[in-house]
Amino acid sequence: MSQTSDAKASAEAAQAAASPAAEEPIIFLDDISVVFKTRTGSLLNPNRVTAVNHLTLKLHRGETLGIVGESGCGKSTTANVMCGLQTPTSGQVFFKGENVTKRSAEQRRHIGRVISVVFQDPATALNARMSVADQLLDPMRVHKVGTPQEQAARVRELIGMVGLPSSVLDALPGQLSGGQRQRVAIARALSLSPDAIIADEPTSALDVSVRAQILNLLMDLKRELQLSMVFISHDIQTVRYISDQIVVMNKGQAVERGKASEVFDNPQDDYTKLLLGAAPSLLHPDPSLLS
Ligand SMILES: Nc1ncnc2c1ncn2[C@@H]1O[C@H](COP(=O)(O)OP(=O)(O)OP(=O)(O)O)[C@@H](O)[C@H]1O
């Protein structure tokens, strides 16, 4: 199934490449694999773990691509390849048509290709000793974006965009709730007006009631800013709620892909069916929380 799924994606990619009029995907992972050296590995592959195995996927402008699969299936490694934190062992990474396979996240920023990441735990993603205002100013200072006045105005704009009062700007992360901290992390991710955002399990560390609020915030921002987003989760119901397109991963491979509604209403792969069958009892006992 995965080969069929990836063959389909490769055929689409070839077709898109042949048509100059077709809009380039923001991110295009072309048949990437990531193999880590380890002390253990498997019987067939000693001292090696294949975290991602011949994966092809595309993120189009304004789209939310959901990546779903169990722990260890390669989601975070895929996210790291997308944002330049991990170089693939094989395969190529394109950013708006440009081959950036060998470029680090830092090098990509210098050529104006920005992908921001929102991590699972805002407590560790934010600097505990920096005020909220400084956390938001930091990326603009580091990348020398705007005058001090423009940066200050942008900070006020960002904090409003994520639904927080400007009174939190002087607070330290430890003085905020988990949901507020994740809002700050999202504001920080938006500060350089990224081409795409990768949200890697952004709600998993939060209380169930707060999860729905953060999901709704991401949906609102996506609409208002026409964000292109990769949303990664082991929770298939959360992915279903927010995504336009879905890739289901198992053991480093894409086992199913397609429009979210089609994948969920008519899953073809046994693993997807298993995830869907297991889903209702996993994290959202009360579906009204997501409405
Ligand atoms: N730096 C590394 N060195 C060795 N093995 C690694 C490394 N990073 C990830 N792995 C292994 O690669 C596989 C995929 O890991 P990855 O973190 O991408 O999965 P995941 O789906 O994001 O899981 P989780 O949801 O638990 O984070 C796992 O078997 C993991 O142990």
The ligand as a Gaussian input file, in Angstrom:
#p B3LYP/6-31G(d) Opt

LIG

0 1
 N       18.597000      10.884000      16.832000
 C       18.155000       9.619000      16.756000
 N       19.005000       8.585000      16.898000
 C       18.578000       7.318000      16.815000
 N       17.291000       6.963000      16.590000
 C       16.391000       7.952000      16.459000
 C       16.772000       9.338000      16.539000
 N       15.653000      10.085000      16.376000
 C       14.635000       9.234000      16.195000
 N       15.078000       7.953000      16.253000
 C       14.264000       6.742000      16.058000
 O       13.590000       6.895000      14.816000
 C       12.265000       6.398000      14.915000
 C       11.279000       7.505000      14.570000
 O       11.328000       8.492000      15.588000
 P       10.438000       9.826000      15.534000
 O       10.757000      10.620000      16.757000
 O       10.607000      10.478000      14.227000
 O        8.975000       9.227000      15.636000
 P        7.611000       9.943000      16.053000
 O        6.563000       9.347000      15.219000
 O        7.767000      11.416000      15.991000
 O        7.440000       9.478000      17.564000
 P        6.953000      10.332000      18.832000
 O        5.540000      10.713000      18.551000
 O        7.114000       9.375000      19.973000
 O        7.890000      11.501000      18.913000
 C       12.104000       5.841000      16.324000
 O       12.391000       4.468000      16.294000
 C       13.163000       6.596000      17.089000
 O       13.600000       5.832000      18.191000

